[in-house]
Amino acid sequence: MHKKGIYEIAENIPIADKTYKMRLLGYTGDIKVPGQFINIELPGYYLRRPISICDWDEKGMDIIYKVVGDGTKLMSELDPGTKLDILTGLGNGFDTGALRSGGTAAVIGGGVGVPPLYGLAKRLIKNGIRVKAVLGFNEESQIFYDKEFEALGAEVVLTTADGSRGLKGFVTDALKDMELEYYYCCGPMPMLRAVHKALSLRGIDGELSFEARMGCGFGACMGCSMETLKGTKRICKDGPVFKSTEVSFDE
């Protein structure tokens, strides 16, 4: 169940090109699993901003966001001590029990799809899962959190579209010969489609987290509906995470 609360910014710093990390202090008891998100009310804006949760503890949570418009630009300018009205406990999140201890899973992220996979990787590794983190970016200046994934004990593979660092190409290029039993993926729609197709052909199931413009964030407005093999679903309420076996992409 989502809840509304007031959270205080403890840190708001740049970590890559146009990419910021914000530490928010406040109640996190409604955050149950990695992959859930929050909805932030910003002064002067009617609609809240949905942002995935990177990680959380009993004192607060970390979010990572990219400046792409006026709203996120305003977020980047907020100082420590600023208080924000936030809805938490939104979305269903990833299934950390999909694999037994000793299994191998890939967490596959593109750009700002990377953050929720950090909290996921931390909990998978704690459960005895071997994690391979495949992180895709357009160029070296946009890379973030690769060292943090390594510090967790994950095997990290970087890809950049321009070849400025890591493997030149896309995350699907890194997945071609990778041994894995299950996957978790978050990123832009073209990446989700490509990963789903590539791994489905190999008979590998997983979970995909979708991005969408959301009006309310908790299923009331139906503004973020999508078609699945199990009917119409709301990304904010029924998702944002869906099993690969229930997702259908128009080819």
PyRosetta script that sets phi, psi and omega in degrees:
from pyrosetta import init, pose_from_sequence

init()
pose = pose_from_sequence("MHKKGIYEIAENIPIADKTYKMRLLGYTGDIKVPGQFINIELPGYYLRRPISICDWDEKGMDIIYKVVGDGTKLMSELDPGTKLDILTGLGNGFDTGALRSGGTAAVIGGGVGVPPLYGLAKRLIKNGIRVKAVLGFNEESQIFYDKEFEALGAEVVLTTADGSRGLKGFVTDALKDMELEYYYCCGPMPMLRAVHKALSLRGIDGELSFEARMGCGFGACMGCSMETLKGTKRICKDGPVFKSTEVSFDE")
pose.set_psi(1, 130.4)
pose.set_omega(1, 179.6)
pose.set_phi(2, -75.2)
pose.set_psi(2, 150.8)
pose.set_omega(2, 177.5)
pose.set_phi(3, -137.8)
pose.set_psi(3, 152.6)
pose.set_omega(3, 179.0)
pose.set_phi(4, -103.6)
pose.set_psi(4, 141.1)
pose.set_omega(4, 179.5)
pose.set_phi(5, -155.9)
pose.set_psi(5, 171.0)
pose.set_omega(5, 177.7)
pose.set_phi(6, -104.3)
pose.set_psi(6, 128.7)
pose.set_omega(6, -177.6)
pose.set_phi(7, -124.0)
pose.set_psi(7, 144.9)
pose.set_omega(7, -178.3)
pose.set_phi(8, -106.6)
pose.set_psi(8, 132.9)
pose.set_omega(8, 177.6)
pose.set_phi(9, -72.9)
pose.set_psi(9, 122.5)
pose.set_omega(9, 176.8)
pose.set_phi(10, -99.5)
pose.set_psi(10, -26.7)
pose.set_omega(10, -177.6)
pose.set_phi(11, -156.1)
pose.set_psi(11, 142.7)
pose.set_omega(11, 177.7)
pose.set_phi(12, -151.6)
pose.set_psi(12, 92.2)
pose.set_omega(12, -169.2)
pose.set_phi(13, -128.7)
pose.set_psi(13, 149.5)
pose.set_omega(13, 175.1)
pose.set_phi(14, -74.4)
pose.set_psi(14, 137.3)
pose.set_omega(14, 178.4)
pose.set_phi(15, -123.2)
pose.set_psi(15, -9.5)
pose.set_omega(15, 176.3)
pose.set_phi(16, -165.4)
pose.set_psi(16, -179.8)
pose.set_omega(16, -178.6)
pose.set_phi(17, -57.2)
pose.set_psi(17, 115.1)
pose.set_omega(17, 178.8)
pose.set_phi(18, 59.7)
pose.set_psi(18, 19.2)
pose.set_omega(18, -177.0)
pose.set_phi(19, -120.4)
pose.set_psi(19, 131.9)
pose.set_omega(19, -174.0)
pose.set_phi(20, -127.2)
pose.set_psi(20, 150.5)
pose.set_omega(20, 173.0)
pose.set_phi(21, -112.9)
pose.set_psi(21, 129.8)
pose.set_omega(21, 179.2)
pose.set_phi(22, -121.5)
pose.set_psi(22, 129.6)
pose.set_omega(22, 174.5)
pose.set_phi(23, -100.7)
pose.set_psi(23, 125.0)
pose.set_omega(23, -177.9)
pose.set_phi(24, -117.2)
pose.set_psi(24, 126.7)
pose.set_omega(24, -179.9)
pose.set_phi(25, -97.0)
pose.set_psi(25, 133.1)
pose.set_omega(25, -179.9)
pose.set_phi(26, 159.6)
pose.set_psi(26, -175.3)
pose.set_omega(26, -175.2)
pose.set_phi(27, -69.1)
pose.set_psi(27, 128.7)
pose.set_omega(27, -179.0)
pose.set_phi(28, -121.7)
pose.set_psi(28, 15.8)
pose.set_omega(28, -177.1)
pose.set_phi(29, -65.2)
pose.set_psi(29, -17.7)
pose.set_omega(29, 179.6)
pose.set_phi(30, -91.1)
pose.set_psi(30, -3.9)
pose.set_omega(30, 174.5)
pose.set_phi(31, -89.3)
pose.set_psi(31, 115.7)
pose.set_omega(31, -172.5)
pose.set_phi(32, -106.9)
pose.set_psi(32, -36.7)
pose.set_omega(32, -174.9)
pose.set_phi(33, -141.6)
pose.set_psi(33, 152.9)
pose.set_omega(33, 176.0)
pose.set_phi(34, -63.8)
pose.set_psi(34, 145.2)
pose.set_omega(34, -179.0)
pose.set_phi(35, 105.1)
pose.set_psi(35, -11.1)
pose.set_omega(35, 174.9)
pose.set_phi(36, -75.6)
pose.set_psi(36, 169.5)
pose.set_omega(36, -177.2)
pose.set_phi(37, -138.6)
pose.set_psi(37, 171.3)
pose.set_omega(37, 176.7)
pose.set_phi(38, -120.1)
pose.set_psi(38, 163.7)
pose.set_omega(38, 177.0)
pose.set_phi(39, -126.7)
pose.set_psi(39, 114.9)
pose.set_omega(39, -172.2)
pose.set_phi(40, -99.8)
pose.set_psi(40, 131.2)
pose.set_omega(40, 173.3)
pose.set_phi(41, -88.2)
pose.set_psi(41, 124.4)
pose.set_omega(41, 179.7)
pose.set_phi(42, -110.6)
pose.set_psi(42, 138.3)
pose.set_omega(42, -179.8)
pose.set_phi(43, -60.2)
pose.set_psi(43, 129.1)
pose.set_omega(43, 178.2)
pose.set_phi(44, 92.1)
pose.set_psi(44, -1.1)
pose.set_omega(44, -178.8)
pose.set_phi(45, -121.8)
pose.set_psi(45, 135.4)
pose.set_omega(45, -177.0)
pose.set_phi(46, -73.7)
pose.set_psi(46, -48.1)
pose.set_omega(46, -177.4)
pose.set_phi(47, -89.1)
pose.set_psi(47, 140.5)
pose.set_omega(47, 174.6)
pose.set_phi(48, -71.6)
pose.set_psi(48, 161.6)
pose.set_omega(48, 179.7)
pose.set_phi(49, -105.9)
pose.set_psi(49, 117.2)
pose.set_omega(49, 177.2)
pose.set_phi(50, -79.2)
pose.set_psi(50, 128.4)
pose.set_omega(50, -180.0)
pose.set_phi(51, -134.7)
pose.set_psi(51, 133.4)
pose.set_omega(51, 179.3)
pose.set_phi(52, -70.9)
pose.set_psi(52, 152.8)
pose.set_omega(52, 178.3)
pose.set_phi(53, -89.9)
pose.set_psi(53, 123.8)
pose.set_omega(53, 179.1)
pose.set_phi(54, -77.1)
pose.set_psi(54, -49.2)
pose.set_omega(54, 179.2)
pose.set_phi(55, -161.3)
pose.set_psi(55, 163.8)
pose.set_omega(55, 179.7)
pose.set_phi(56, -153.3)
pose.set_psi(56, 158.9)
pose.set_omega(56, 173.7)
pose.set_phi(57, -143.8)
pose.set_psi(57, -168.4)
pose.set_omega(57, -175.7)
pose.set_phi(58, -71.1)
pose.set_psi(58, -14.9)
pose.set_omega(58, -177.6)
pose.set_phi(59, -98.0)
pose.set_psi(59, -26.2)
pose.set_omega(59, -177.3)
pose.set_phi(60, 175.5)
pose.set_psi(60, -162.2)
pose.set_omega(60, -176.8)
pose.set_phi(61, -142.4)
pose.set_psi(61, 159.3)
pose.set_omega(61, 176.3)
pose.set_phi(62, -112.6)
pose.set_psi(62, 135.8)
pose.set_omega(62, 172.2)
pose.set_phi(63, -126.1)
pose.set_psi(63, 152.3)
pose.set_omega(63, 176.3)
pose.set_phi(64, -127.3)
pose.set_psi(64, 130.4)
pose.set_omega(64, -176.4)
pose.set_phi(65, -139.5)
pose.set_psi(65, 158.3)
pose.set_omega(65, 178.9)
pose.set_phi(66, -112.8)
pose.set_psi(66, 139.4)
pose.set_omega(66, 178.1)
pose.set_phi(67, -77.1)
pose.set_psi(67, 110.9)
pose.set_omega(67, -178.5)
pose.set_phi(68, -125.8)
pose.set_psi(68, -8.8)
pose.set_omega(68, -179.1)
pose.set_phi(69, -162.5)
pose.set_psi(69, -170.4)
pose.set_omega(69, -176.2)
pose.set_phi(70, -64.4)
pose.set_psi(70, -37.6)
pose.set_omega(70, -178.3)
pose.set_phi(71, -64.1)
pose.set_psi(71, -49.4)
pose.set_omega(71, 179.6)
pose.set_phi(72, -71.9)
pose.set_psi(72, -26.0)
pose.set_omega(72, 174.2)
pose.set_phi(73, -65.4)
pose.set_psi(73, -42.6)
pose.set_omega(73, 176.4)
pose.set_phi(74, -60.5)
pose.set_psi(74, -42.7)
pose.set_omega(74, 178.6)
pose.set_phi(75, -57.5)
pose.set_psi(75, -40.8)
pose.set_omega(75, -177.1)
pose.set_phi(76, -67.4)
pose.set_psi(76, -17.7)
pose.set_omega(76, -177.5)
pose.set_phi(77, -99.0)
pose.set_psi(77, -0.5)
pose.set_omega(77, -179.3)
pose.set_phi(78, -75.6)
pose.set_psi(78, 135.2)
pose.set_omega(78, -176.1)
pose.set_phi(79, -91.3)
pose.set_psi(79, 155.1)
pose.set_omega(79, 171.9)
pose.set_phi(80, -54.4)
pose.set_psi(80, 140.5)
pose.set_omega(80, -176.1)
pose.set_phi(81, 100.5)
pose.set_psi(81, -20.6)
pose.set_omega(81, 177.9)
pose.set_phi(82, -65.8)
pose.set_psi(82, 138.3)
pose.set_omega(82, 178.8)
pose.set_phi(83, -105.1)
pose.set_psi(83, 137.7)
pose.set_omega(83, -177.3)
pose.set_phi(84, -125.8)
pose.set_psi(84, 142.9)
pose.set_omega(84, 175.5)
pose.set_phi(85, -87.1)
pose.set_psi(85, 119.0)
pose.set_omega(85, -171.9)
pose.set_phi(86, -133.9)
pose.set_psi(86, 137.7)
pose.set_omega(86, 168.8)
pose.set_phi(87, -91.4)
pose.set_psi(87, 129.9)
pose.set_omega(87, 179.6)
pose.set_phi(88, -121.7)
pose.set_psi(88, 173.2)
pose.set_omega(88, 178.8)
pose.set_phi(89, 72.1)
pose.set_psi(89, 26.7)
pose.set_omega(89, -176.8)
pose.set_phi(90, -91.4)
pose.set_psi(90, 144.9)
pose.set_omega(90, 176.8)
pose.set_phi(91, 84.2)
pose.set_psi(91, 169.4)
pose.set_omega(91, -175.4)
pose.set_phi(92, -93.0)
pose.set_psi(92, -32.2)
pose.set_omega(92, 179.6)
pose.set_phi(93, 79.5)
pose.set_psi(93, 177.7)
pose.set_omega(93, -177.3)
pose.set_phi(94, -84.9)
pose.set_psi(94, 153.5)
pose.set_omega(94, 176.3)
pose.set_phi(95, -90.2)
pose.set_psi(95, 102.1)
pose.set_omega(95, -178.6)
pose.set_phi(96, -77.0)
pose.set_psi(96, -7.2)
pose.set_omega(96, 180.0)
pose.set_phi(97, -103.7)
pose.set_psi(97, 15.6)
pose.set_omega(97, -178.0)
pose.set_phi(98, -68.0)
pose.set_psi(98, -26.0)
pose.set_omega(98, 179.3)
pose.set_phi(99, -120.3)
pose.set_psi(99, 146.9)
pose.set_omega(99, 174.2)
pose.set_phi(100, -79.0)
pose.set_psi(100, 159.3)
pose.set_omega(100, 177.2)
pose.set_phi(101, -54.2)
pose.set_psi(101, 134.8)
pose.set_omega(101, -178.3)
pose.set_phi(102, 100.8)
pose.set_psi(102, -11.6)
pose.set_omega(102, 179.9)
pose.set_phi(103, -78.4)
pose.set_psi(103, 170.8)
pose.set_omega(103, -179.7)
pose.set_phi(104, -120.4)
pose.set_psi(104, 124.2)
pose.set_omega(104, 179.3)
pose.set_phi(105, -125.3)
pose.set_psi(105, 147.2)
pose.set_omega(105, 173.3)
pose.set_phi(106, -104.4)
pose.set_psi(106, 133.8)
pose.set_omega(106, 169.3)
pose.set_phi(107, -106.7)
pose.set_psi(107, 121.8)
pose.set_omega(107, -169.6)
pose.set_phi(108, -120.2)
pose.set_psi(108, 115.6)
pose.set_omega(108, -176.4)
pose.set_phi(109, -129.6)
pose.set_psi(109, 145.4)
pose.set_omega(109, 175.7)
pose.set_phi(110, -122.3)
pose.set_psi(110, 119.6)
pose.set_omega(110, 177.3)
pose.set_phi(111, 59.3)
pose.set_psi(111, -126.5)
pose.set_omega(111, -179.9)
pose.set_phi(112, -76.6)
pose.set_psi(112, 9.0)
pose.set_omega(112, 169.5)
pose.set_phi(113, -82.6)
pose.set_psi(113, -9.7)
pose.set_omega(113, -178.1)
pose.set_phi(114, -70.4)
pose.set_psi(114, -43.0)
pose.set_omega(114, -171.1)
pose.set_phi(115, -50.4)
pose.set_psi(115, -50.3)
pose.set_omega(115, -177.2)
pose.set_phi(116, -65.2)
pose.set_psi(116, -18.9)
pose.set_omega(116, -179.6)
pose.set_phi(117, -75.2)
pose.set_psi(117, -19.0)
pose.set_omega(117, 178.0)
pose.set_phi(118, -68.6)
pose.set_psi(118, -51.7)
pose.set_omega(118, 177.6)
pose.set_phi(119, -61.4)
pose.set_psi(119, -34.5)
pose.set_omega(119, 176.8)
pose.set_phi(120, -65.4)
pose.set_psi(120, -49.7)
pose.set_omega(120, -178.8)
pose.set_phi(121, -58.7)
pose.set_psi(121, -40.8)
pose.set_omega(121, 179.6)
pose.set_phi(122, -57.8)
pose.set_psi(122, -44.3)
pose.set_omega(122, -176.8)
pose.set_phi(123, -77.7)
pose.set_psi(123, -32.7)
pose.set_omega(123, 175.9)
pose.set_phi(124, -65.0)
pose.set_psi(124, -45.6)
pose.set_omega(124, -179.7)
pose.set_phi(125, -63.0)
pose.set_psi(125, -37.8)
pose.set_omega(125, 177.0)
pose.set_phi(126, -63.0)
pose.set_psi(126, -30.0)
pose.set_omega(126, 179.4)
pose.set_phi(127, -85.7)
pose.set_psi(127, 4.9)
pose.set_omega(127, 177.8)
pose.set_phi(128, 87.3)
pose.set_psi(128, 16.2)
pose.set_omega(128, 178.6)
pose.set_phi(129, -90.6)
pose.set_psi(129, 135.3)
pose.set_omega(129, 173.7)
pose.set_phi(130, -80.5)
pose.set_psi(130, 123.3)
pose.set_omega(130, -174.2)
pose.set_phi(131, -111.7)
pose.set_psi(131, 130.2)
pose.set_omega(131, 171.7)
pose.set_phi(132, -111.7)
pose.set_psi(132, 117.2)
pose.set_omega(132, -177.7)
pose.set_phi(133, -98.4)
pose.set_psi(133, 113.7)
pose.set_omega(133, 178.5)
pose.set_phi(134, -105.4)
pose.set_psi(134, 109.2)
pose.set_omega(134, -172.8)
pose.set_phi(135, -114.8)
pose.set_psi(135, 120.9)
pose.set_omega(135, -175.9)
pose.set_phi(136, -111.9)
pose.set_psi(136, 136.0)
pose.set_omega(136, 178.9)
pose.set_phi(137, -138.9)
pose.set_psi(137, 165.3)
pose.set_omega(137, 177.6)
pose.set_phi(138, -75.9)
pose.set_psi(138, -39.1)
pose.set_omega(138, -177.3)
pose.set_phi(139, -154.2)
pose.set_psi(139, 167.6)
pose.set_omega(139, -174.2)
pose.set_phi(140, -58.1)
pose.set_psi(140, -36.9)
pose.set_omega(140, -176.4)
pose.set_phi(141, -64.3)
pose.set_psi(141, -16.6)
pose.set_omega(141, -177.6)
pose.set_phi(142, -95.0)
pose.set_psi(142, -5.9)
pose.set_omega(142, -175.3)
pose.set_phi(143, -71.7)
pose.set_psi(143, 135.9)
pose.set_omega(143, 174.5)
pose.set_phi(144, -149.7)
pose.set_psi(144, 156.5)
pose.set_omega(144, 173.8)
pose.set_phi(145, 66.6)
pose.set_psi(145, 10.2)
pose.set_omega(145, 176.6)
pose.set_phi(146, -64.8)
pose.set_psi(146, -40.4)
pose.set_omega(146, 179.0)
pose.set_phi(147, -67.5)
pose.set_psi(147, -35.7)
pose.set_omega(147, -180.0)
pose.set_phi(148, -66.3)
pose.set_psi(148, -39.7)
pose.set_omega(148, 175.8)
pose.set_phi(149, -63.8)
pose.set_psi(149, -41.8)
pose.set_omega(149, 178.6)
pose.set_phi(150, -62.1)
pose.set_psi(150, -39.2)
pose.set_omega(150, -179.8)
pose.set_phi(151, -64.2)
pose.set_psi(151, -27.1)
pose.set_omega(151, 176.6)
pose.set_phi(152, -72.3)
pose.set_psi(152, -23.6)
pose.set_omega(152, -175.8)
pose.set_phi(153, 109.2)
pose.set_psi(153, 10.1)
pose.set_omega(153, 178.7)
pose.set_phi(154, -82.1)
pose.set_psi(154, 150.0)
pose.set_omega(154, 171.7)
pose.set_phi(155, -85.4)
pose.set_psi(155, 117.6)
pose.set_omega(155, -173.1)
pose.set_phi(156, -103.0)
pose.set_psi(156, 131.6)
pose.set_omega(156, 173.6)
pose.set_phi(157, -123.4)
pose.set_psi(157, 120.2)
pose.set_omega(157, 179.8)
pose.set_phi(158, -99.7)
pose.set_psi(158, 141.3)
pose.set_omega(158, 171.6)
pose.set_phi(159, -129.6)
pose.set_psi(159, 143.3)
pose.set_omega(159, 172.8)
pose.set_phi(160, -131.2)
pose.set_psi(160, 140.1)
pose.set_omega(160, -177.9)
pose.set_phi(161, -62.7)
pose.set_psi(161, -33.5)
pose.set_omega(161, -177.6)
pose.set_phi(162, -96.0)
pose.set_psi(162, -0.8)
pose.set_omega(162, 178.0)
pose.set_phi(163, 76.5)
pose.set_psi(163, 13.6)
pose.set_omega(163, -177.6)
pose.set_phi(164, -70.9)
pose.set_psi(164, -18.6)
pose.set_omega(164, 174.8)
pose.set_phi(165, -160.2)
pose.set_psi(165, 144.5)
pose.set_omega(165, 179.8)
pose.set_phi(166, 70.9)
pose.set_psi(166, -153.7)
pose.set_omega(166, -179.7)
pose.set_phi(167, -77.5)
pose.set_psi(167, 129.9)
pose.set_omega(167, 177.0)
pose.set_phi(168, -75.4)
pose.set_psi(168, 124.2)
pose.set_omega(168, 179.9)
pose.set_phi(169, 136.0)
pose.set_psi(169, -147.1)
pose.set_omega(169, -175.4)
pose.set_phi(170, -120.6)
pose.set_psi(170, 171.8)
pose.set_omega(170, -177.2)
pose.set_phi(171, -59.5)
pose.set_psi(171, -31.2)
pose.set_omega(171, 179.4)
pose.set_phi(172, -64.4)
pose.set_psi(172, -28.8)
pose.set_omega(172, 176.8)
pose.set_phi(173, -66.9)
pose.set_psi(173, -35.9)
pose.set_omega(173, 179.5)
pose.set_phi(174, -74.7)
pose.set_psi(174, -21.0)
pose.set_omega(174, -176.1)
pose.set_phi(175, -87.5)
pose.set_psi(175, -12.2)
pose.set_omega(175, -171.0)
pose.set_phi(176, -51.2)
pose.set_psi(176, -50.2)
pose.set_omega(176, -176.5)
pose.set_phi(177, -112.3)
pose.set_psi(177, 14.9)
pose.set_omega(177, -176.7)
pose.set_phi(178, -79.1)
pose.set_psi(178, 132.5)
pose.set_omega(178, 176.6)
pose.set_phi(179, -86.9)
pose.set_psi(179, 123.1)
pose.set_omega(179, 178.8)
pose.set_phi(180, -156.9)
pose.set_psi(180, 159.2)
pose.set_omega(180, -179.1)
pose.set_phi(181, -108.2)
pose.set_psi(181, -20.9)
pose.set_omega(181, -174.7)
pose.set_phi(182, -158.0)
pose.set_psi(182, 158.3)
pose.set_omega(182, 179.0)
pose.set_phi(183, -142.8)
pose.set_psi(183, 155.3)
pose.set_omega(183, 173.7)
pose.set_phi(184, -127.8)
pose.set_psi(184, 131.3)
pose.set_omega(184, -173.0)
pose.set_phi(185, -135.6)
pose.set_psi(185, 138.2)
pose.set_omega(185, 177.3)
pose.set_phi(186, -145.4)
pose.set_psi(186, 130.9)
pose.set_omega(186, -178.8)
pose.set_phi(187, 166.3)
pose.set_psi(187, -169.0)
pose.set_omega(187, -179.2)
pose.set_phi(188, -66.1)
pose.set_psi(188, 157.0)
pose.set_omega(188, -174.6)
pose.set_phi(189, -54.5)
pose.set_psi(189, -44.1)
pose.set_omega(189, 179.1)
pose.set_phi(190, -59.5)
pose.set_psi(190, -35.0)
pose.set_omega(190, 178.3)
pose.set_phi(191, -69.9)
pose.set_psi(191, -43.7)
pose.set_omega(191, 178.2)
pose.set_phi(192, -58.5)
pose.set_psi(192, -43.9)
pose.set_omega(192, -179.6)
pose.set_phi(193, -62.4)
pose.set_psi(193, -45.1)
pose.set_omega(193, -178.0)
pose.set_phi(194, -66.6)
pose.set_psi(194, -42.3)
pose.set_omega(194, 179.6)
pose.set_phi(195, -66.6)
pose.set_psi(195, -44.1)
pose.set_omega(195, 179.2)
pose.set_phi(196, -58.2)
pose.set_psi(196, -45.2)
pose.set_omega(196, -179.3)
pose.set_phi(197, -65.7)
pose.set_psi(197, -47.6)
pose.set_omega(197, -176.4)
pose.set_phi(198, -62.9)
pose.set_psi(198, -44.6)
pose.set_omega(198, -175.9)
pose.set_phi(199, -81.9)
pose.set_psi(199, -28.0)
pose.set_omega(199, 174.8)
pose.set_phi(200, -64.0)
pose.set_psi(200, -37.9)
pose.set_omega(200, 178.2)
pose.set_phi(201, -63.1)
pose.set_psi(201, -25.5)
pose.set_omega(201, 178.3)
pose.set_phi(202, -93.3)
pose.set_psi(202, 1.6)
pose.set_omega(202, 178.8)
pose.set_phi(203, 75.2)
pose.set_psi(203, 23.8)
pose.set_omega(203, -178.9)
pose.set_phi(204, -103.5)
pose.set_psi(204, 122.8)
pose.set_omega(204, 179.3)
pose.set_phi(205, -90.7)
pose.set_psi(205, 164.9)
pose.set_omega(205, 178.8)
pose.set_phi(206, -173.2)
pose.set_psi(206, -157.4)
pose.set_omega(206, -179.0)
pose.set_phi(207, -136.9)
pose.set_psi(207, 142.5)
pose.set_omega(207, -179.2)
pose.set_phi(208, -125.0)
pose.set_psi(208, 133.9)
pose.set_omega(208, 178.8)
pose.set_phi(209, -104.0)
pose.set_psi(209, 123.3)
pose.set_omega(209, -174.4)
pose.set_phi(210, -97.9)
pose.set_psi(210, 146.4)
pose.set_omega(210, 173.8)
pose.set_phi(211, -99.7)
pose.set_psi(211, 146.9)
pose.set_omega(211, 178.4)
pose.set_phi(212, -161.0)
pose.set_psi(212, 155.8)
pose.set_omega(212, 170.8)
pose.set_phi(213, -76.1)
pose.set_psi(213, 127.2)
pose.set_omega(213, -176.0)
pose.set_phi(214, -120.1)
pose.set_psi(214, 135.3)
pose.set_omega(214, 177.3)
pose.set_phi(215, -83.3)
pose.set_psi(215, -52.9)
pose.set_omega(215, -175.4)
pose.set_phi(216, -106.5)
pose.set_psi(216, -37.9)
pose.set_omega(216, 179.6)
pose.set_phi(217, 94.3)
pose.set_psi(217, -5.4)
pose.set_omega(217, -178.9)
pose.set_phi(218, -138.2)
pose.set_psi(218, 24.7)
pose.set_omega(218, 167.7)
pose.set_phi(219, 93.3)
pose.set_psi(219, 3.3)
pose.set_omega(219, -175.6)
pose.set_phi(220, -82.4)
pose.set_psi(220, -35.1)
pose.set_omega(220, -170.5)
pose.set_phi(221, -92.1)
pose.set_psi(221, -14.2)
pose.set_omega(221, 179.7)
pose.set_phi(222, 63.5)
pose.set_psi(222, 16.0)
pose.set_omega(222, -175.7)
pose.set_phi(223, -75.0)
pose.set_psi(223, -13.9)
pose.set_omega(223, -177.5)
pose.set_phi(224, -118.7)
pose.set_psi(224, 37.0)
pose.set_omega(224, -178.7)
pose.set_phi(225, -73.1)
pose.set_psi(225, 148.8)
pose.set_omega(225, 175.9)
pose.set_phi(226, -142.5)
pose.set_psi(226, 154.7)
pose.set_omega(226, 179.0)
pose.set_phi(227, -89.8)
pose.set_psi(227, 133.4)
pose.set_omega(227, 175.3)
pose.set_phi(228, -127.3)
pose.set_psi(228, 175.9)
pose.set_omega(228, 177.5)
pose.set_phi(229, -68.6)
pose.set_psi(229, -12.0)
pose.set_omega(229, 178.5)
pose.set_phi(230, -110.7)
pose.set_psi(230, 24.2)
pose.set_omega(230, 177.3)
pose.set_phi(231, 98.8)
pose.set_psi(231, -171.3)
pose.set_omega(231, -178.7)
pose.set_phi(232, -75.0)
pose.set_psi(232, 130.3)
pose.set_omega(232, 180.0)
pose.set_phi(233, -126.2)
pose.set_psi(233, 151.6)
pose.set_omega(233, 175.8)
pose.set_phi(234, -96.9)
pose.set_psi(234, 123.5)
pose.set_omega(234, -176.0)
pose.set_phi(235, -61.4)
pose.set_psi(235, -38.5)
pose.set_omega(235, -176.2)
pose.set_phi(236, -73.3)
pose.set_psi(236, -32.9)
pose.set_omega(236, -173.5)
pose.set_phi(237, -101.2)
pose.set_psi(237, -50.9)
pose.set_omega(237, -179.4)
pose.set_phi(238, -81.9)
pose.set_psi(238, -21.2)
pose.set_omega(238, 178.0)
pose.set_phi(239, -114.0)
pose.set_psi(239, -147.1)
pose.set_omega(239, 7.6)
pose.set_phi(240, -75.3)
pose.set_psi(240, -4.5)
pose.set_omega(240, -176.7)
pose.set_phi(241, -97.0)
pose.set_psi(241, 131.2)
pose.set_omega(241, 177.7)
pose.set_phi(242, -129.6)
pose.set_psi(242, 145.9)
pose.set_omega(242, 176.1)
pose.set_phi(243, -66.6)
pose.set_psi(243, 143.7)
pose.set_omega(243, -179.3)
pose.set_phi(244, -61.8)
pose.set_psi(244, -26.8)
pose.set_omega(244, -177.9)
pose.set_phi(245, -75.8)
pose.set_psi(245, -12.2)
pose.set_omega(245, 179.3)
pose.set_phi(246, -107.9)
pose.set_psi(246, -3.0)
pose.set_omega(246, -177.6)
pose.set_phi(247, -93.1)
pose.set_psi(247, 140.6)
pose.set_omega(247, 176.3)
pose.set_phi(248, -130.4)
pose.set_psi(248, 125.4)
pose.set_omega(248, 177.3)
pose.set_phi(249, -107.2)
pose.set_psi(249, 135.6)
pose.set_omega(249, 175.2)
pose.set_phi(250, -73.6)
pose.set_psi(250, 116.6)
pose.set_omega(250, -178.4)
pose.set_phi(251, -84.3)
pose.dump_pdb("model.pdb")
